[in-house]
Amino acid sequence: MKTKTIYMNRWTEANGRKKQRPTDTWYLDFCNRLLPLMEQSSLFAGDSATQAAMALTLYLHDAVAQSGGWKTFAELYR
């Protein structure tokens, strides 16, 4: 079974935006790496694995942004 790919337009729509931000690429890559793990789980059927991967990544995005952690994370990541 081929893993689906989540594209940038779906990510920005989920964030309620039309334009891409510099950090979106990292989060979308994370989401697409998470997706195959979700698809392997018996908990998810059909598109629910995609929705779960998006929801978890959006949660991570919000958690990092709320605590001001993106700046710290970006400095460590670079």
C-alpha positions in Angstrom: 0.0 0.0 0.0 1.4 3.3 -1.0 1.5 6.0 1.6 -0.4 9.2 0.8 1.3 12.6 0.8 -0.1 15.7 2.4 0.6 18.8 0.4 1.2 22.3 1.4 -2.2 23.6 0.3 -3.9 21.2 2.7 -1.6 22.2 5.5 -2.2 25.9 5.1 -5.9 25.3 4.8 -5.8 23.4 8.1 -4.1 26.4 9.7 -6.7 28.8 8.3 -4.2 30.5 6.1 -3.8 31.0 2.4 -0.1 31.8 2.4 2.8 29.6 3.4 5.1 30.6 6.3 8.7 29.6 6.6 8.1 27.1 9.4 5.3 25.3 7.4 7.8 23.2 5.5 9.2 21.6 8.6 5.8 20.8 10.1 4.5 19.4 6.8 7.6 17.2 6.5 7.0 16.0 10.1 3.4 15.3 9.3 4.3 13.3 6.2 6.8 11.3 8.2 4.2 10.6 10.8 1.6 9.5 8.3 3.0 6.0 7.4 3.1 5.2 11.1 -0.5 6.2 11.5 -1.5 4.1 8.4 0.1 1.0 9.9 -2.0 1.2 13.0 -5.2 -0.8 13.1 -6.9 2.2 14.8 -7.2 4.1 11.6 -9.1 3.3 8.5 -9.5 5.2 5.3 -8.7 8.9 5.5 -8.7 8.9 9.3 -4.9 8.2 9.4 -4.3 11.4 7.4 -6.7 13.3 9.7 -4.9 12.0 12.8 -1.5 12.9 11.5 -2.7 16.4 10.6 -4.3 16.8 14.0 -1.2 15.7 15.9 1.1 17.9 13.9 -1.3 20.9 14.3 -1.2 20.2 18.1 2.6 20.2 18.1 2.6 23.4 16.1 0.2 25.1 18.5 2.1 23.8 21.6 5.4 25.1 20.3 3.9 28.4 19.2 2.1 29.0 22.4 5.1 28.6 24.6 7.4 30.7 22.4 9.3 27.5 21.8 9.7 27.9 18.1 12.6 30.3 18.4 14.3 28.0 20.8 13.6 24.9 18.7 14.7 26.7 15.5 18.0 27.8 17.1 18.7 24.2 18.3 17.6 22.7 14.9 19.9 24.9 12.9 
